[in-house]
Amino acid sequence: MSNKLVIIGAGSAMFTQGIVLDWLRRKPKGDWEVALVDLDEKVLSATEKMVRRYAMSAEEPLKISASTDRRAALPGATIVVCTIGVGGRRAWEQDVFIPRKHGIFQPVGDSVMPGGVSRAMRMIPAMLDIARDIERLCPTARFINYSNPMTAIVRAIRRETSLPVVGLCIGVDETLRLLAGIAGAPFERVTAKWAGVNHLTWILDIREDGKSLWPAIEKRVAAHQREGFDPKRVGRQHWAEGETTGGHNYYDLLFSWQLYKEFGAFPAPLDRHVTEYFPERFPHGSYFGHTLGIDAYSFEQTIAFGDKIYDSTLNFGQGDGPVPKSELEATTGEHMQLMEILESLAHDRRQWYSVNLPNGAAVPNLPKDAVLEIPAAAGMDGFIPMNLGELSPKITPVVLRRLAAVEAIVEAAVTGSRQMFIEALVLDGGVTDYRLAEKVGEDLLQAHARYLPQFA
C-alpha cells in the first residue's frame, strides 16, 4: 500500500509535528510520503527540517518533500489535509481587534461573530481554489479540513465543488473526555450521541456500558457548586498559560453548565467557543464579572501562544541531526485522531468519530444539505453518519439560526457582495444594529482588502 499525505498549511507547526509523531508511533503499513506545503518559505523550511529530524531519530523510511506550490505536491496524493489560515495571526488579530473598537468582544473570533464572518471571507475563496486543484490533480484523494470557520468552509466546498470534503475538530472528543472524567468513567467504555454545528455541538447522551452518566455528572457538579466558586479561575486558559493542571475544571465552564440546565444537553467545546454563539447573553463581553477576550479567555494570550510556537519551530529548524528519542512522544491537539481515522477508513474498521459533513437523514428536522458535526463511522466507503433522530424543540431553533447565517456567509464569500456580507453579520447575531454592522463590516473589508479580491 502506498500513501501520499499532503499537508497544506504545514507551517501550522504544532499540527504537523503531531501528525508526524503519531505516524512514527503507529508505524502504519505501506510506503508513505509526507508532502509539506506552505506559502511561508521560512517556516516551511524549518518545518521540513523538524520532520526530517524526527524521522531520522525514529529510523523510519518516511519520504519527505516540501514546496510552496501545492500544484506541484498534489499529483499522486491519497490524503490531503488542510490547516491553512489566510493572513495568519496578524489578520486574525484584526478580526478581533476591529470589532472590539466598536464594543464587540470575542474570546476566539474564528468561527462566528464579526471575527468569524470576516475570517470566512478570506478563507472560503482560498479553500475553493484548493478544492478545485484537488478535483483536477488528485480527485480520488480523501480531503480533510481542519481550518476555521469549519462549518462555512465545508458547506462552501460541498456547495461549489464535487469533492466530498469532511471537517475534523477535536472539540467533541475533548468534551466527552471531560464529562467522563467528572463521572469517574473510563473513557474507553463511554458511548455518546451528539449533534450541532462546529464549536456549538450538543452532547445529547453519554453512557458507560449502556448506563447514563448524566446522574453522576450532575451529582459531581452540584457538589462543586456547594463548595462555592473562585472568580479568579473564571476564563483561565491552562494551555495558553503553560500550566499542566490537566485541563478544565468546573469553574471554567459556568456558561456550559447553565446551558445544560436550560437545554438538557451539554455544549462542546466549552465556554471559550460556546459563548460566541450566544452574544446576546454577554453584552459588551460581560462574562461572570470578567470581559470575554480580555481577562476571560484572553485573546492576546492565545495569539502570544501561537507566536511562541512559531518561534520555537524556527529555532528547532536551526538544529542538525536526529532529536533525542525521548522527544518522540505523541503530542496532544487537533491532529490527535487523524492517523487513527485514516487507519479506520483504510481497513474498514467503522469506528465512530465526530465529523463535520452534510446532514443527510441523520437529523430529520434539520436541512439535508446542512453541514453538521455528528457521529460518523469511518470505513472504506467513507464516513457514514449515525441516525440521531430529531433534535429537541429547544435546541432546533438555535441550530437553525446558525445554519441560516452560514448560508449568508457562504454566499457573501463566493459572490463578493458587500450587501450580503452586512446581512451575514446581522444574521450571525454578533451585531444587532444594522448601521453598526455597516461600520464594522467596512472596517474589516478595508483592513483585509489584500486578501479579498472578490470584494474589489
C-alpha positions as CSV (number, residue, x, y, z in Angstrom):
1,M,0.0,0.0,0.0
2,S,1.4,3.4,-1.0
3,N,0.1,6.6,0.6
4,K,0.9,10.2,0.0
5,L,-0.2,12.6,2.7
6,V,-0.2,16.3,1.6
7,I,-0.4,18.8,4.4
8,I,-1.5,22.2,3.0
9,G,-0.7,24.8,5.7
10,A,2.2,22.7,7.1
11,G,3.6,25.9,8.7
12,S,1.0,25.2,11.4
13,A,3.9,23.5,13.1
14,M,2.3,22.1,16.2
15,F,-0.3,20.2,14.0
16,T,2.4,19.0,11.6
17,Q,4.6,17.9,14.4
18,G,1.8,16.0,16.0
19,I,0.9,14.2,12.7
20,V,4.5,13.1,12.2
21,L,4.9,11.9,15.8
22,D,1.6,10.0,15.5
23,W,2.8,8.4,12.3
24,L,6.1,7.4,13.9
25,R,4.3,5.9,16.9
26,R,1.8,3.9,14.9
27,K,4.1,2.9,12.0
28,P,1.2,2.3,9.6
29,K,1.7,-0.3,6.9
30,G,2.9,0.5,3.4
31,D,5.1,3.1,1.8
32,W,4.4,6.7,2.9
33,E,5.3,10.1,1.7
34,V,4.5,13.3,3.6
35,A,4.4,16.4,1.3
36,L,4.6,19.7,3.2
37,V,3.0,22.8,1.6
38,D,3.1,26.3,2.9
39,L,3.4,29.8,1.3
40,D,5.8,31.0,4.1
41,E,9.2,29.8,2.8
42,K,10.9,30.5,6.2
43,V,8.6,28.4,8.3
44,L,8.2,25.7,5.6
45,S,12.0,25.2,5.6
46,A,12.0,24.9,9.4
47,T,9.1,22.6,9.5
48,E,10.7,20.3,6.9
49,K,13.8,20.1,8.9
50,M,11.8,19.3,12.0
51,V,10.1,16.5,10.3
52,R,13.3,15.1,8.8
53,R,15.0,15.2,12.3
54,Y,12.1,13.3,13.8
55,A,12.1,10.6,11.1
56,M,15.9,10.3,11.3
57,S,15.7,9.7,15.1
58,A,13.0,7.1,14.7
59,E,14.9,5.4,11.8
60,E,11.7,5.1,9.8
61,P,11.7,5.2,6.0
62,L,9.4,8.2,5.6
63,K,9.7,10.1,2.3
64,I,9.5,13.8,2.9
65,S,9.1,16.7,0.5
66,A,8.3,20.4,0.8
67,S,7.0,23.0,-1.6
68,T,5.4,26.4,-1.7
69,D,3.4,25.3,-4.7
70,R,0.6,22.9,-3.9
71,R,0.0,22.1,-7.5
72,A,3.5,20.5,-7.5
73,A,2.7,18.5,-4.4
74,L,-0.9,17.3,-5.1
75,P,-0.4,14.8,-8.0
76,G,-0.5,11.3,-6.6
77,A,-1.9,12.4,-3.2
78,T,-4.1,9.8,-1.5
79,I,-4.9,12.1,1.5
80,V,-5.0,15.9,1.6
81,V,-5.2,17.7,4.9
82,C,-5.7,21.4,5.1
83,T,-4.8,23.6,8.0
84,I,-4.4,27.0,6.4
85,G,-5.1,30.4,7.9
86,V,-5.2,33.1,5.3
87,G,-3.3,36.2,6.6
88,G,-2.1,34.3,9.6
89,R,-2.3,35.5,13.2
90,R,-1.8,39.2,12.2
91,A,-5.0,39.0,10.1
92,W,-6.7,37.1,12.9
93,E,-5.8,39.9,15.3
94,Q,-7.7,42.4,13.2
95,D,-10.8,40.1,13.1
96,V,-11.0,40.5,16.9
97,F,-9.5,44.0,17.5
98,I,-11.6,45.9,14.9
99,P,-15.0,44.7,16.4
100,R,-13.5,45.4,19.9
101,K,-13.2,49.1,18.9
102,H,-16.9,49.0,18.3
103,G,-17.7,47.5,21.6
104,I,-17.9,43.8,20.5
105,F,-15.8,41.4,22.5
106,Q,-14.8,38.0,21.3
107,P,-12.5,35.4,23.0
108,V,-11.8,33.5,19.8
109,G,-13.1,35.1,16.6
110,D,-12.5,32.2,14.2
111,S,-16.0,30.8,13.7
112,V,-18.8,33.2,14.4
113,M,-19.5,36.8,15.4
114,P,-17.8,39.5,13.3
115,G,-14.4,37.9,13.6
116,G,-15.6,34.5,12.3
117,V,-17.6,36.1,9.5
118,S,-14.6,38.2,8.5
119,R,-12.3,35.2,8.5
120,A,-14.7,33.3,6.3
121,M,-14.4,36.0,3.6
122,R,-10.7,35.3,3.4
123,M,-10.8,31.5,3.9
124,I,-13.6,30.3,1.6
125,P,-12.2,31.6,-1.7
126,A,-8.8,30.2,-0.8
127,M,-10.3,26.8,0.2
128,L,-12.3,26.7,-3.0
129,D,-9.2,27.2,-5.0
130,I,-7.5,24.3,-3.2
131,A,-10.6,22.1,-3.7
132,R,-10.6,22.8,-7.4
133,D,-6.9,21.9,-7.7
134,I,-7.6,18.6,-5.9
135,E,-10.5,17.9,-8.3
136,R,-8.1,18.4,-11.2
137,L,-4.9,16.8,-9.8
138,C,-5.9,14.1,-7.4
139,P,-9.7,13.7,-7.5
140,T,-9.7,10.4,-5.6
141,A,-7.8,11.7,-2.6
142,R,-9.5,11.9,0.8
143,F,-9.9,15.6,1.6
144,I,-9.9,16.6,5.3
145,N,-10.2,20.1,6.5
146,Y,-9.1,21.4,9.9
147,S,-9.3,25.2,9.1
148,N,-11.9,27.5,10.6
149,P,-14.7,28.6,10.2
150,M,-15.3,24.9,9.9
151,T,-19.0,24.8,9.1
152,A,-18.9,27.6,6.5
153,I,-15.8,26.1,4.7
154,V,-17.2,22.6,4.5
155,R,-20.6,23.9,3.3
156,A,-18.9,26.1,0.6
157,I,-16.8,23.3,-0.8
158,R,-19.7,20.9,-0.8
159,R,-21.9,23.5,-2.5
160,E,-19.4,24.8,-5.1
161,T,-17.5,21.6,-6.0
162,S,-18.0,17.9,-6.3
163,L,-15.4,17.0,-3.5
164,P,-16.8,15.1,-0.5
165,V,-14.7,17.1,1.9
166,V,-15.1,16.4,5.6
167,G,-14.1,18.6,8.6
168,L,-12.4,17.3,11.7
169,C,-12.2,19.0,15.1
170,I,-11.0,17.6,18.5
171,G,-13.6,19.6,20.5
172,V,-16.2,16.9,20.9
173,D,-13.7,14.3,21.9
174,E,-12.1,16.6,24.5
175,T,-15.5,17.4,25.9
176,L,-16.6,13.8,26.2
177,R,-13.3,13.0,28.0
178,L,-14.0,15.9,30.4
179,L,-17.5,14.6,31.1
180,A,-16.3,11.0,31.5
181,G,-13.7,12.3,34.0
182,I,-16.3,14.1,36.0
183,A,-18.4,11.0,36.1
184,G,-15.4,8.8,37.1
185,A,-15.9,6.6,34.0
186,P,-13.1,5.1,31.9
187,F,-13.3,6.8,28.6
188,E,-12.8,3.7,26.5
189,R,-16.1,2.4,27.9
190,V,-18.1,5.6,27.1
191,T,-20.5,5.9,24.3
192,A,-22.4,9.1,23.3
193,K,-24.6,10.9,20.8
194,W,-24.1,14.5,19.7
195,A,-25.3,16.9,17.0
196,G,-24.8,20.6,16.2
197,V,-22.5,22.9,14.3
198,N,-18.8,23.0,14.9
199,H,-17.9,24.8,18.2
200,L,-21.6,24.5,19.3
201,T,-22.2,20.8,19.3
202,W,-24.7,19.4,21.8
203,I,-23.8,16.2,23.7
204,L,-27.2,14.6,23.7
205,D,-26.4,11.4,25.5
206,I,-23.4,9.9,27.3
207,R,-23.2,6.4,28.8
208,E,-20.9,3.9,30.3
209,D,-21.7,0.3,29.3
210,G,-25.2,1.5,28.4
211,K,-25.9,3.3,31.7
212,S,-26.5,7.1,31.6
213,L,-23.7,9.1,33.1
214,W,-25.8,12.3,33.5
215,P,-26.9,11.5,37.1
216,A,-23.3,11.0,38.2
217,I,-22.2,14.1,36.3
218,E,-24.9,16.2,37.9
219,K,-24.1,15.0,41.4
220,R,-20.4,16.0,41.0
221,V,-21.3,19.4,39.6
222,A,-23.7,20.1,42.4
223,A,-21.0,19.3,44.9
224,H,-18.7,21.8,43.2
225,Q,-21.5,24.4,43.3
226,R,-22.0,23.9,47.0
227,E,-18.2,24.5,47.6
228,G,-18.6,27.9,46.1
229,F,-16.6,29.4,43.2
230,D,-13.3,31.2,42.9
231,P,-13.8,34.2,40.5
232,K,-10.0,34.1,39.8
233,R,-10.4,30.8,38.0
234,V,-13.1,32.1,35.5
235,G,-11.9,32.2,31.9
236,R,-8.5,30.7,32.6
237,Q,-6.6,29.1,29.6
238,H,-4.4,26.5,31.0
239,W,-2.9,25.6,27.6
240,A,-2.0,29.2,26.9
241,E,-0.5,29.8,30.3
242,G,1.7,26.8,30.1
243,E,0.1,25.1,33.1
244,T,-0.1,21.3,33.5
245,T,-3.3,21.1,35.6
246,G,-4.9,18.5,33.3
247,G,-7.2,20.9,31.5
248,H,-10.6,22.3,32.6
249,N,-12.5,22.1,35.8
250,Y,-16.0,23.1,36.8
251,Y,-15.1,26.7,37.3
252,D,-14.0,27.1,33.7
253,L,-17.5,26.1,32.5
254,L,-20.0,28.3,34.1
255,F,-22.0,29.0,30.9
256,S,-21.8,25.5,29.6
257,W,-23.4,24.1,32.8
258,Q,-26.0,26.9,32.6
259,L,-26.9,25.7,29.0
260,Y,-27.0,22.1,30.2
261,K,-29.7,23.0,32.7
262,E,-31.7,25.0,30.1
263,F,-31.4,22.7,27.1
264,G,-30.9,19.2,28.6
265,A,-27.7,18.7,26.6
266,F,-24.1,19.8,27.2
267,P,-22.4,22.1,24.6
268,A,-19.0,21.3,23.2
269,P,-16.3,22.5,23.2
270,L,-16.9,24.5,26.4
271,D,-17.2,28.2,27.3
272,R,-14.4,29.7,25.3
273,H,-16.0,28.9,22.0
274,V,-19.7,28.4,23.1
275,T,-20.1,31.9,24.5
276,E,-19.6,33.4,21.0
277,Y,-22.7,31.6,19.8
278,F,-24.9,33.5,22.3
279,P,-23.6,37.1,22.1
280,E,-27.0,38.4,23.3
281,R,-26.2,36.9,26.7
282,F,-22.9,38.8,27.1
283,P,-23.5,42.5,26.3
284,H,-20.1,44.3,25.9
285,G,-18.4,40.9,26.6
286,S,-19.6,40.8,30.2
287,Y,-18.9,37.3,31.5
288,F,-19.4,36.5,35.2
289,G,-17.6,39.6,36.3
290,H,-15.0,39.5,33.6
291,T,-14.7,40.5,29.9
292,L,-14.5,38.0,27.1
293,G,-11.3,38.1,25.2
294,I,-9.7,40.4,27.8
295,D,-9.4,38.8,31.3
296,A,-11.7,35.8,30.4
297,Y,-10.1,33.6,27.7
298,S,-7.7,36.3,26.8
299,F,-7.3,36.6,23.1
300,E,-3.9,38.3,23.4
301,Q,-2.7,35.2,25.3
302,T,-3.9,33.0,22.5
303,I,-2.0,35.0,19.9
304,A,1.1,35.1,22.1
305,F,0.9,31.3,22.5
306,G,0.8,30.9,18.7
307,D,3.7,33.2,18.2
308,K,5.7,31.2,20.7
309,I,5.1,28.0,18.8
310,Y,6.1,29.7,15.6
311,D,9.3,30.9,17.1
312,S,10.1,27.5,18.6
313,T,9.6,25.9,15.2
314,L,12.1,28.3,13.6
315,N,14.6,27.6,16.4
316,F,14.1,23.8,16.1
317,G,14.9,24.2,12.4
318,Q,18.4,25.6,13.3
319,G,19.4,22.2,14.8
320,D,21.0,19.3,13.0
321,G,20.9,15.6,13.3
322,P,18.3,13.4,15.0
323,V,16.4,14.6,18.0
324,P,16.7,12.6,21.3
325,K,14.4,9.6,21.2
326,S,12.8,10.8,24.4
327,E,11.3,13.6,22.3
328,L,9.4,11.2,20.0
329,E,6.3,11.0,22.3
330,A,3.0,11.8,20.6
331,T,1.6,15.3,21.3
332,T,-2.0,16.4,22.0
333,G,-4.0,18.8,19.9
334,E,-6.2,19.0,16.8
335,H,-4.3,16.3,15.0
336,M,-4.8,13.7,17.7
337,Q,-7.3,11.3,15.9
338,L,-6.1,11.8,12.3
339,M,-3.9,8.7,11.9
340,E,-6.4,6.6,13.8
341,I,-9.2,7.8,11.5
342,L,-7.1,7.1,8.4
343,E,-6.5,3.6,9.5
344,S,-10.2,3.1,10.2
345,L,-11.0,4.3,6.7
346,A,-8.3,2.2,5.0
347,H,-9.1,-1.0,6.9
348,D,-12.9,-0.6,7.1
349,R,-12.9,-0.7,10.9
350,R,-16.0,1.5,11.1
351,Q,-15.1,3.2,14.3
352,W,-17.1,6.2,15.4
353,Y,-15.7,9.8,15.2
354,S,-17.0,13.3,15.4
355,V,-17.2,14.6,11.8
356,N,-18.4,17.7,10.0
357,L,-20.4,16.7,6.9
358,P,-23.8,17.1,5.3
359,N,-26.7,16.0,7.5
360,G,-28.5,13.8,5.0
361,A,-31.1,11.9,7.1
362,A,-29.1,11.9,10.4
363,V,-31.2,14.6,12.0
364,P,-34.6,14.6,10.2
365,N,-35.8,18.0,11.4
366,L,-32.7,19.8,10.0
367,P,-32.0,20.5,6.3
368,K,-30.4,17.6,4.4
369,D,-27.6,19.7,2.9
370,A,-26.8,21.5,6.2
371,V,-23.3,20.7,7.5
372,L,-23.5,19.3,11.0
373,E,-21.0,18.0,13.5
374,I,-22.3,14.5,14.2
375,P,-21.0,10.9,14.8
376,A,-20.0,9.0,11.7
377,A,-18.4,5.6,11.2
378,A,-15.2,5.7,9.2
379,G,-14.8,2.8,6.7
380,M,-13.8,2.1,3.2
381,D,-17.0,3.7,1.9
382,G,-16.1,7.0,3.7
383,F,-18.0,8.4,6.7
384,I,-21.4,7.0,7.4
385,P,-23.5,9.3,9.8
386,M,-25.4,7.9,12.7
387,N,-29.2,8.2,12.7
388,L,-29.8,10.5,15.7
389,G,-33.5,11.3,15.5
390,E,-35.0,14.8,15.7
391,L,-33.4,17.4,17.9
392,S,-35.5,18.8,20.8
393,P,-37.8,21.8,20.2
394,K,-35.4,23.8,22.4
395,I,-32.2,23.0,20.5
396,T,-33.6,23.0,17.0
397,P,-34.1,26.8,16.6
398,V,-30.7,27.5,18.0
399,V,-29.1,25.3,15.3
400,L,-31.4,26.6,12.5
401,R,-30.4,30.2,13.3
402,R,-26.7,29.3,12.9
403,L,-27.3,27.4,9.7
404,A,-29.1,30.4,8.2
405,A,-26.1,32.6,9.0
406,V,-23.8,30.0,7.4
407,E,-25.7,30.2,4.1
408,A,-25.4,34.0,4.0
409,I,-21.7,33.8,4.9
410,V,-21.0,31.4,2.1
411,E,-23.0,33.5,-0.4
412,A,-21.1,36.7,0.6
413,A,-17.7,35.0,0.4
414,V,-18.4,33.4,-3.0
415,T,-20.0,36.4,-4.7
416,G,-18.1,39.3,-3.0
417,S,-21.4,41.1,-2.3
418,R,-20.9,43.8,0.3
419,Q,-24.6,43.8,1.0
420,M,-24.7,40.1,1.7
421,F,-21.6,40.5,4.0
422,I,-23.5,43.0,6.1
423,E,-26.6,40.7,6.1
424,A,-24.4,37.9,7.3
425,L,-23.0,40.0,10.2
426,V,-26.6,40.7,11.3
427,L,-27.9,37.2,10.8
428,D,-25.0,35.9,12.8
429,G,-26.2,37.8,15.8
430,G,-22.9,39.3,16.8
431,V,-24.1,42.8,15.6
432,T,-27.8,43.7,16.1
433,D,-27.7,47.3,14.9
434,Y,-27.7,47.5,11.1
435,R,-25.7,50.7,10.9
436,L,-23.1,49.4,13.3
437,A,-22.9,46.3,11.1
438,E,-22.1,48.5,8.1
439,K,-19.4,50.3,10.0
440,V,-17.8,47.1,11.4
441,G,-18.1,45.4,8.0
442,E,-16.5,48.3,6.1
443,D,-13.6,48.5,8.6
444,L,-13.0,44.7,8.3
445,L,-13.1,44.8,4.5
446,Q,-10.7,47.6,4.3
447,A,-8.3,46.0,6.8
448,H,-8.2,42.8,4.8
449,A,-8.5,44.2,1.3
450,R,-5.4,42.4,0.0
451,Y,-6.9,39.1,0.9
452,L,-10.4,39.8,-0.5
453,P,-10.1,40.1,-4.3
454,Q,-13.8,39.2,-4.6
455,F,-14.8,42.5,-3.0
456,A,-12.6,44.7,-5.2
